[in-house]
Amino acid sequence: MINLEKRRLIDSEAPNASTAIINGKSSNILNWDDVRFSWAYPKYKRMLGNFWTPFEINMSKDIKQFPNLTEQEQDTFLKVIGLLALLDSIQTDYAGKVADYLTDSSLNALMIILAQQEVVHNHSYSYVLSSIVSKNKQDEVFDYWRTEPTLRKRNDFITNGYQGFAENPNIENLLHSIVYDVILEGLFFYSGFAFFYNLARNQKMVATSTMINYINRDEQLHVGLFEKIYKEVLHENPEYDTAELKVFGTQAFKRAAELEIEWGEQIIGNKIDGLLMSDLEAYIKFMANKRAEQMGFQAPFEGYRTNPLRWIVAYQEVDLGKTDFFEQKSRQYTKTSDANGFDEL
């Protein structure tokens, strides 16, 4: 098994554009006009264009609405936030570990931006919770991962998958860890996202749901970035593109979907108005098929070729860099402040 070499801080004998995506040579000097991968700079611009902070979102209406949610809605709201907080914390660290072994400095730069976005995501959960619940409750929510068995099982599935790469960074473990990353960012959040979007379409907790959409938009870019890295690694190291890897990928997405459905049953079931568990289960299997095939694997579930939650597309795919879908107000990219219309967000 070939181990991965860390990118050198500087190599005066190497070219700026790396000679390989991993275990190559690079000066580590970043010149965006001299990088190995033509897709890196467009991805960089897109990720920069997504820049946002929680401070941009006015929580005043959500503060008033939260006590009026049903007990089940409040419980689900807090548990989903707790889940997101744990997984996005892990993502920040994981991105840094992957960055160390990507030879080209442009890919390291993309990973740094990705990690920064994950920090913003975690900040947003604190921002939401500090607005609507006490400090003691906020601390309790951030500790749900310790006490909820279903949540712990889901999280262990990802963290154990990452741990192999963290402890033994070789090519096979890197490829496996990227599969787990796409599961985390492209599947595991999606029942929680559906819950928030369902609240929003009923004009509940709109500010929080807007923030969730910002996070969702970032995660879609992250999935695309890791998909690119995964396929480039296989392209340059074709001996790792094996039947065993494809079986691993299909089985991983199948198990992930089962865990996501189990979690969805616990937090949503048929207890949330407007969101049927049967539809949510079909949606999760649809997304598992979509993500598996996106990575080049066989779909784990027969059928499930259409999205049963068609209404959700408007919430996931709107370009919130220009328009706030939930408020239906124009939003230019200019940063907001008390002086230029913060209360109009």
MIBA-548601 format. One record per residue (C-alpha): residue in one letter; x, y negated, z. Coordinates in steps of 0.5 Angstrom, whole numbers, padded with zeros to 4 digits, always signed. Each point is the difference from the previous one (the first is absolute). Layout:
% residues N
aXYZ;...
//
This chain:
% residues 345
m+0000+0000+0000;i+0003-0007-0002;n+0000-0005+0005;l-0001-0007-0001;e+0005-0005+0001;k-0001-0007+0003;r+0001-0006-0005;r+0006-0004+0001;l+0000-0007+0003;i+0004-0002-0006;d+0004+0004-0005;s+0005-0005-0004;e+0001+0006-0005;a-0007+0001-0002;p-0005-0003-0005;n-0006-0004+0003;a-0005+0004-0003;s+0001+0007+0003;t+0002+0006-0003;a-0006+0004+0003;i-0006-0001+0004;i+0004+0004+0006;n+0007+0003+0001;g+0002-0005-0006;k+0005-0006+0000;s-0002-0008+0001;s+0003-0006+0002;n-0006-0001+0004;i+0000-0007-0002;l-0007-0002-0003;n-0001-0003-0006;w-0007+0001-0003;d+0002-0001-0007;d+0005+0006+0001;v-0004+0006+0004;r+0000+0007-0002;f-0008+0000-0001;s-0004-0005-0004;w-0006+0001+0004;a+0003-0002+0007;y+0000-0008-0002;p-0008+0000-0002;k-0001+0004+0007;y+0004-0005+0004;k-0004-0006-0003;r-0007+0004+0001;m+0002+0001+0007;l+0002-0007+0001;g-0006-0002-0003;n-0004+0004+0006;f+0003-0004+0005;w-0005-0002+0006;t+0000+0000+0008;p-0006+0001+0005;f+0000-0007+0002;e-0003-0002-0007;i-0007+0004+0002;n-0005-0004+0005;m-0002+0005+0005;s-0006-0004+0003;k-0006+0003-0003;d+0003+0007+0001;i+0001-0002+0008;k-0007-0002+0000;q-0002+0007-0004;f+0004+0005+0004;p-0005+0000+0006;n-0006+0001-0004;l+0003+0006-0004;t-0003+0007+0002;e+0004+0004+0005;q+0002+0005-0005;e+0002-0006-0005;q+0004-0003+0006;d+0003+0007+0002;t+0002+0002-0008;f+0003-0007-0001;l+0005+0000+0006;k+0002+0007-0002;v+0001-0001-0007;i+0004-0006+0002;g+0004+0004+0005;l+0002+0005-0006;l+0002-0005-0005;a+0004-0003+0006;l+0004+0006+0001;l+0001+0002-0007;d+0002-0007-0003;s+0005+0000+0006;i+0003+0007-0003;q+0000-0003-0007;t+0005-0006+0002;d+0005+0005+0003;y-0001+0005-0006;a+0001-0005-0005;g+0007-0002+0003;k+0003+0007+0000;v-0002+0001-0007;a+0003-0007-0002;d+0007+0002+0003;y+0000+0006-0006;l-0002-0004-0006;t+0006-0002-0004;d-0003-0005-0004;s+0000-0007+0004;s-0006-0002-0003;l-0004+0006+0003;n+0003-0001+0007;a-0003-0007-0001;l-0007+0002-0002;m+0000+0005+0006;i+0002-0006+0005;i-0006-0004-0003;l-0004+0006+0001;a+0002+0001+0007;q-0001-0007+0002;q-0007+0001-0003;e-0001+0005+0005;v+0002-0004+0005;v-0006-0005-0002;h-0005+0005+0000;n+0002+0002+0007;h+0000-0007+0002;s-0007-0001-0003;y-0003+0006+0005;s+0003-0004+0006;y-0003-0006-0003;v-0007+0003-0001;l+0000+0004+0007;s+0002-0007+0004;s-0006-0003-0003;i-0005+0005+0002;v+0002+0004+0006;s+0004-0001+0006;k+0007+0001+0001;n-0001+0006+0004;k-0005+0003-0006;q+0005-0002-0005;d+0006+0004+0004;e-0005+0006+0000;v-0001+0000-0007;f+0007+0000-0002;d+0001+0006+0004;y-0006+0004-0003;w+0005+0004-0004;r+0002+0003+0007;t-0007+0002+0002;e-0004+0002-0006;p+0002+0007-0002;t-0003-0001-0007;l+0004-0006-0001;r+0006+0003+0003;k-0001+0006-0005;r+0000-0005-0006;n+0006-0004+0002;d+0004+0006+0002;f-0001+0003-0007;i+0003-0007-0003;t+0006-0001+0005;n+0002+0008+0000;g+0000-0001-0008;y+0005-0007+0001;q+0004+0003+0006;g+0003+0006-0005;f+0003-0006-0004;a+0002-0004+0005;e+0004+0005+0004;n+0002+0004-0007;p+0001-0005-0006;n+0000+0004-0006;i-0003+0000-0006;e-0006+0005+0001;n-0001-0003+0007;l-0001-0007-0004;l-0005+0002-0005;h-0004+0004+0005;s+0000-0007+0005;i-0002-0004-0006;v-0006+0005-0001;y-0002-0001+0007;d+0001-0008-0001;v-0005+0000-0006;i-0005+0004+0005;l+0001-0005+0005;e-0001-0006-0004;g-0004+0003-0005;l-0005+0004+0003;f+0000+0000+0008;f-0002-0007+0001;y-0006+0001-0005;s-0006+0002+0005;g+0002-0006+0004;f+0000-0004-0006;a-0007+0002-0002;f-0002-0001+0007;f+0002-0007+0000;y-0003-0002-0007;n-0006+0003+0002;l-0001-0005+0006;a+0002-0005-0005;r-0005+0001-0005;n-0005+0000+0005;q+0003-0007+0002;k+0003+0003+0007;m+0007-0002+0002;v+0002-0003-0007;a+0006-0003+0002;t+0003+0006+0003;s-0002+0004-0007;t+0003-0006-0004;m+0007+0002+0004;i-0001+0007-0001;n-0001-0001-0008;y+0007-0004+0000;i+0003+0006+0004;n-0003+0005-0005;r+0002-0004-0006;d+0007+0000+0003;e+0000+0008+0001;q-0002+0001-0007;l+0006-0004-0002;h+0004+0004+0004;v-0003+0007-0002;g+0002-0002-0007;l+0007-0002+0002;f+0002+0007+0003;e-0004+0003-0006;k+0006-0003-0004;i+0005+0002+0005;y-0002+0007+0000;k+0000+0001-0008;e+0006-0004-0001;v+0004+0005+0005;l-0003+0006-0003;h+0002-0003-0007;e+0007-0001+0002;n+0000+0007+0004;p-0005+0005-0004;e+0003+0006+0003;y-0005-0003+0006;d-0006+0000-0004;t-0002+0007+0002;a-0006+0004+0000;e+0001+0001+0008;l+0000-0008+0000;k-0007+0000-0004;v-0003+0005+0005;f+0002-0004+0006;g-0003-0006-0003;t-0006+0003-0001;q-0001+0003+0006;a+0003-0006+0004;f-0006-0004-0003;k-0005+0005+0001;r+0002+0000+0008;a+0000-0007+0000;a-0007-0001-0003;e-0003+0005+0005;l+0004-0004+0006;e-0003-0006-0003;i-0007+0003+0000;e+0000+0003+0007;w+0002-0007+0002;g-0006-0003-0004;e-0004+0005+0003;q+0002-0002+0007;i+0000-0008-0001;i-0006-0001-0005;g-0004+0007-0001;n-0007-0002-0001;k+0000-0006+0005;i+0002-0006-0004;d-0006-0003-0004;g+0001+0000-0007;l+0006+0005+0000;l-0002+0007-0001;m+0005+0005+0002;s-0001+0005-0006;d+0002-0006-0004;l+0006-0002+0004;e+0002+0007-0001;a-0001+0000-0007;y+0004-0006-0001;i+0006+0002+0004;k+0000+0007-0004;f+0000-0005-0006;m+0005-0004+0002;a+0005+0006+0002;n-0001+0003-0007;k+0002-0007-0003;r+0006-0001+0004;a+0002+0007-0001;e+0000-0001-0008;q+0003-0007+0001;m+0006+0004+0003;g+0000+0005-0006;f-0003+0006+0005;q-0007+0004-0002;a-0006-0003+0004;p-0001+0004+0006;f-0008+0000-0001;e-0004+0002-0005;g-0005-0005-0003;y+0000-0007+0004;r+0002-0004-0007;t-0005-0006+0002;n+0000-0004+0006;p-0006+0001+0004;l+0001-0007+0003;r+0000-0004-0006;w-0002-0007+0004;i+0007+0001+0003;v+0004-0002-0006;a-0002-0007+0000;y+0003-0001+0007;q+0006+0004-0002;e+0002-0003-0007;v-0002-0007+0001;d+0006-0005-0001;l+0000-0003+0007;g+0006-0004-0002;k-0005-0005-0004;t-0007+0002+0003;d-0003+0002+0007;f-0005+0005-0002;f-0003+0000+0006;e-0001-0007+0001;q-0001-0002-0008;k+0004-0006+0001;s+0006-0002-0005;r+0007+0001+0004;q+0006-0003-0003;y+0007+0003+0002;t+0001-0007+0004;k+0002+0002+0007;t-0006-0002+0005;s+0001-0004+0006;d-0005-0004+0005;a+0001-0006-0005;n-0001+0003-0006;g-0007+0004+0001;f+0002+0006+0005;d-0007+0000+0002;e-0003+0001-0007;l+0004+0007-0001;
//
